[in-house]
Amino acid sequence: MSTLRSSTVPDVLRRTAARVPGRTALRFGDRAWTYAELDAAVSRAARRLLDLGLRHGDRVAAYGRNSDAYLIGFLACARAGLVHVPVNYNLVGGELAYLVEQSGSRVALVDPALRGNVDELGLELEHVLPLRDADGSLLDSARAGDVPALDVEVADTDLAQLLYTSGTTSRPKGAMMTHRALVHEYVSCIVGLDLTEHDDPLHVMPLYHSAQMHVFLLPWLAVGATNTLVEAPDPADILRRLAADRHGAFFAAPTLWVALANHPEFGERDLSALRKAYYGASIMPGPVLERLQAAMPDLGFYNCFGQSEIGPLATILGPAEHATRPDSAGRAVLFVELRVVDAEGRDVAPGEQGEVVYRSPQLALGYWDKPEETAEAFRDGWFHSGDLVRVDEEGYLYVVDRIKDVINTGGVLVASREIEDALYTHPAVGEVAVVGLPDEKWIEAVTAVVVPKERVGEEELIEHARGTLSSFKVPKSVRFVDDLPRNASGKILKRELRDRLA
């Protein structure tokens, strides 16, 4: 149970269950849970975890695809006073071992289909418990039996999750998220994203990632919406569900929006029920957004920007603001304060580029067992994001690039996003990522990596870019690939791309 004046993550569900117990909270496959049933299931699952001998503050790794069991596992850990450690289900070998070992997890909750990846590593885990689809699974424990009274006390200052950064530029770091940070972030999401009980949202992005879990699913559970969860995103299946089931709200990473816009069924499906469209987790190409808005002019688009360490939502650009500032990431949400500073930590003038820094009750306490990285990022009373941005006089933020992705070509700094947007306007470009590759003459040569939709030549794309870009920004070369490396949240892994091409 929570302390007298705390508000913990599972309290969010408990309050909604008390308010609308018979309303459907979650659908997954052929299973549906009312709010009362889901809340009871969380308590039963929490009891199962505690019966394994786990104690307050112990870490529990979760290695599975989207499912009702995955959500129950997270909330059960939170209710039992345990720390949930979400693990990317695509990881294997050393990357998987690193997260489990670095977090010090005692127990792993695992989809049976992924069990072999864990067993072959010989990790020092006390228990490997199936999440679902197996006898004795956590889901089996959650579905039936008396609802136990739990003899644990959970405060909102306790850790709820180690939310590992995506590791696009370095080894992942576990952001230590408290219940207090996440609940504050849920309120920011509800207010800024206009979430209501009537939205009927569809959830397809992976729950191990903070955006789908903490910006959308948990806040929508807080307001009492009926949530539909699918195991993995498939463009054809998404378009079918949006049309047939008449979902009113949907979030996707920009790479998935690109796939939807390029899908042959996109123009054939009736998507008129969709009222709210959310994107974030990485930068949306401007030309792709323009195509989506032209195809669905009555749909309200929301740009969500932030990062794991802040829960992850920091700024929002709402539908009305898209008309005047379509390239902005919006303004700070309810519980976030931000500044834009130079390398010495001094505020830059409106319109000038600098690093965005934050302070907020949504922020992580630091990085798990990484004191040096914590001291570097959380210094001088602010969290230093690593994002290069500018802010106008009205407080609207414009993302230039990740500081580590800025290209130094001939001594001039170039943002990769500007070049990517220029190439996206060519009809043969399906996806593109721009990186800097080592070069004796240029220091870094601007290099475009393109997934083509149709046959196109290197020189044609370079000439197309030359039509809108200054000469020093035009790609020195274009590489054609079948796909771009990305994590399951949709972020393109530019570090991996640079290593592969170099």
Secondary structure, DSSP 8 states (H G I E B T S, - for coil): -B-TT---HHHHHHHHHHHSTTSEEEEETTEEEEHHHHHHHHHHHHHHHHTTT--TT-EEEEE--S-HHHHHHHHHHHHTT-EEEE--TT--HHHHHHHHHHHT-SEEEE-GGGHHHHHTTT---SEEEE-SSSTT-HHHHHHSS--------B-TTSEEEEEE---SSSS--EEEEEHHHHHHHHHHHHHHTT--TT--EEE-S-TTSHIIIIIIIHHHHHHT--EEE-SS--HHHHHHHHHHS--SEEEE-HHHHHHHHHSTTTTTS--TT--EEEEESS---HHHHHHHHHH-TT-EEEEEEE-GGGSSEEEEE-HHHHTT-TT--BEE-TT-EEEEE-TTS-B--TT--EEEEEE-TTS-S-BTT-HHHHHHHEETTEEEEEEEEEE-TT--EEEEEEGGG-EEETTEEE-HHHHHHHHHTSTTEEEEEEEEEEETTTEEEEEEEEEESS---HHHHHHHHHTTS-GGGS-SEEEE-S---B-TTS-B-HHHHHHHH-
